[in-house]
Amino acid sequence: MKKRKFLIDLNFITVFLIIIIIISTAIIAIVGYNLNKTIAVTSSNIASINEIEDKSTGRVEGNIEENTQNTFSQSQRINSTNNVNIPSQNQQENAGNISNQTQQENAGNISNQTQQGNIKNENQIVQNTGNTDQTNNNKNKQNNPNSQNGVIYLTFDDGPSANITPKILDILKENNIKASFFLVNYSDSNEKLVQREVNEGHTVGIHGYSHEYSKIYRSKDSYLKNIYTLQEKIKKSTGITTMYTRFPGGSSNTISRRYHKGIMTDLTKELLNRGFKYYDWNICAEDAGSAKNANDVYNYVVKYLSKKHGNMVLMHDFASNKKGLEALPKIIKYAKQNGYTFEAINDDTPMFAQHVNN
């Protein structure tokens, strides 16, 4: 009997212990679950806080970067606007073309009245294409016009002419100044003027055998023929193969779009690929247009001269351009008195290139 009672008590104790173990296990499981849940919630909250902080930081950084980019873009737009005053398409399209007859005028073959009328047409294209700071994205100092501080490059287009070019050469010689001449087709009688330009240390470049836009800008081949024809003629006259050129109307002209869309984009690349350097300007003397007299020409030039960059000055030596001729000594005097220097375009001269619009 005692043995049976002992077994019953032992079974009871075993069951009781099992129940205690089950209850303890359950309690531990419940506590562990709640603890894990609490930890998970805490981790989630921390992650959320971090995410909020990251997003907030991102928004701040993003806004700073965006504002910086917007400011930079605005600055680029302002600089681009200020760098070159580009003529409108209407100004150019209403300008007309300088024909081969005008080239003869430059040689002094027809009346001054006709010379003034036709050359004035050209100025309607170029008169507002300059007079501002020149920008060049090339960071190489040698190729950057902005590194040519206080240097003036006097350039004369549309010559030579029998009654203006010799007087300009005389003024330059008296002042010991070298300049650059971008030529159009010239007569046999004016060949000696081209030779004199070279002999006196000036630079001769190619403006074009023809200045008639409808002919030269109708195709790439017609333009190349136009400059190579004059290049060969200059070589026969002087022995020099010049690789300097200036587009009629400048590289920024849009009148060419009337004859061939996109041709200026093609030509600017093509000329560089062929070893040419083309030169636009950042100061227009207005001697072929809006300037009414020599004082106007003088004021247009000196107003925009700057010591902060190079100054590529567009002037003209076509026949009858007396106001440009008369302004030249005054411009030189002002420049010398104010510490500017003069140079002719050479192989080390950086390109002054306007924005191509066609």
DATA-V282459 format. One record per run of one state. SS is the DSSP state (h for helix, s for strand, l for the rest). FROM is the first residue (numbers start at 0). TO is the last residue. If there is no record, write none. Layout:
# DATA-V282459
{{SS,FROM,TO} {SS,FROM,TO}}
This chain:
# DATA-V282459
{{l,0,0} {h,1,82} {l,83,87} {h,88,92} {l,93,98} {h,99,105} {l,106,110} {h,111,125} {l,126,139} {h,140,142} {l,143,143} {h,144,146} {l,147,149} {s,150,158} {l,159,163} {h,164,173} {l,174,178} {s,179,183} {l,184,186} {h,187,198} {l,199,201} {s,202,207} {l,208,211} {h,212,215} {l,216,218} {h,219,237} {l,238,242} {s,243,244} {l,245,253} {h,254,257} {l,258,261} {h,262,272} {l,273,275} {s,276,277} {l,278,281} {s,282,283} {l,284,292} {h,293,303} {l,304,309} {s,310,315} {l,316,320} {h,321,336} {l,337,339} {s,340,341} {l,342,357}}
